[in-house]
Amino acid sequence: MARIAGVNIPTNKRVVIALQYIHGIGPKVASEIITKTNIDNARRVNELTDSEVMQIREVIDADCVVEGDLRRETSMNIKRLMDLGCYRGLRHRRGLPVRGQRTSTNARTRKGPARAIAGKKK
């Protein structure tokens, strides 16, 4: 099992798909990494040599912000908005949708499960 950027990559998948298990690497960045390291698109992770895995690691370290650093950066950006007290920060603080969605209905993902209102029986 290959370990890249602190993540165990699945061995039986193609390299392009397996790289997407790393937080911060999507389809486009994964294919760019493959082209930079000159690895065939159809190869699987268990067919890679140790030197190819090292090449992938070096490219990711040089070019991409991934895993812990990316999560830390995202949380710091949200914390900065909350400390500023701007509208987006207030929405984050209250646990409401940040990007202008309606909240009368359809905000259940952000607001959590519906809570019953006491004395609402008719």
N, C-alpha and C positions, 0 to 999 in steps of 0.2 A: 504494500500500500504506500503510495507516494504521499509525502507530506509537504505541502507548499503553503507558505504564509500562515502557518499554524493550523491548517485545515487538512484533514485526511481526505484525499481525493479518491473517489471510487475507481477501482482498477479496471473494471470490465467495460467502461464507457469510452467513447471517443474523446480525444484530448480536448477538443473545442467545447464539448458538453461538460466534461469534468471540471474544467477551469471555472465554469460558471457557478460552481459550488462555493467559490470564494466570494465573500461579501465585497462588492465594489467592482466585480468583473462581470460584464454582460456579454451578449453574443458578439458585438462589434469589437470590443477590447480583446476578447478571447481569440477571435480570428486574427487580429493584428499581432498578438503575441506569437501565434503559430507561424505567421509569415515572417516575423523577425527572426525566429529561431530556425527557420527552414525545415519544419517538421511537416510531414505529409498530413493532409486533412483527414484521411481515412484511418490513421493509426490509432491504436487504443493505448491507454495508460500503461497496461501491463507489458506492452511491447517497447516502451521507452527505455533507453539506457540511462545510467546514473548521470552521465555527462549532459544528456538532453534535459533531464530534470533540473540539473544545476543551471543550465542555460535559461530555462523557463523562470526559475527562481530569481536569477539576476535581472532579467528583463522586467519582471514584476516589481522588484525592489527599486529599480531605477526609474520606471515610468509611471507606476500606479500607486494611488493611495488606497490601501485595502484594509479590511478587517478592523482591528482595534483602533488604528489611527483614524480611519474614516468614521467609525461610530463615535469616537471622541470628538472629532471635528463637527459632526452633525449635532451632537448634544450641546456642544459649546455654542453653536450658532443659535439654537433654540433658547438656551439659557441667556444669551446676550439679548435676544428679542424680549424675553420676559423681564430682564433687569431694566431695559430701556422704558418699558411700560407702553410700547407702541401697540397698535390695534392687534397685530399678529401675535405679539407676546401675550396680550390679555386673553386672546382666544386659546392659545396654548395653555395658559395658566388655568382657565376654566374648563378645559377639556372639550371644547366645542370645535366645529369645523373651522379651519383657518382660511380657506381659499374661496369664501363667498358662497358656499352651498347653503341651501335652505335648511332651517332647523325645526320648522313646524312639524314636518314629517321627514323621514328618510335620513336622519343623522345618527342612526343607532350604532354604527361602527365606532364613532368617536365618543358618543354620549354613554354608551354601555346599555345594558338591558333596561327596559322600561320599568319604572318604579310606580306602584299603585299610589294613587292620591287618596288620603283618608277622607271619609265622608262624601264620596262622590256618588254613592248609590242614589237611585231615583225611584 
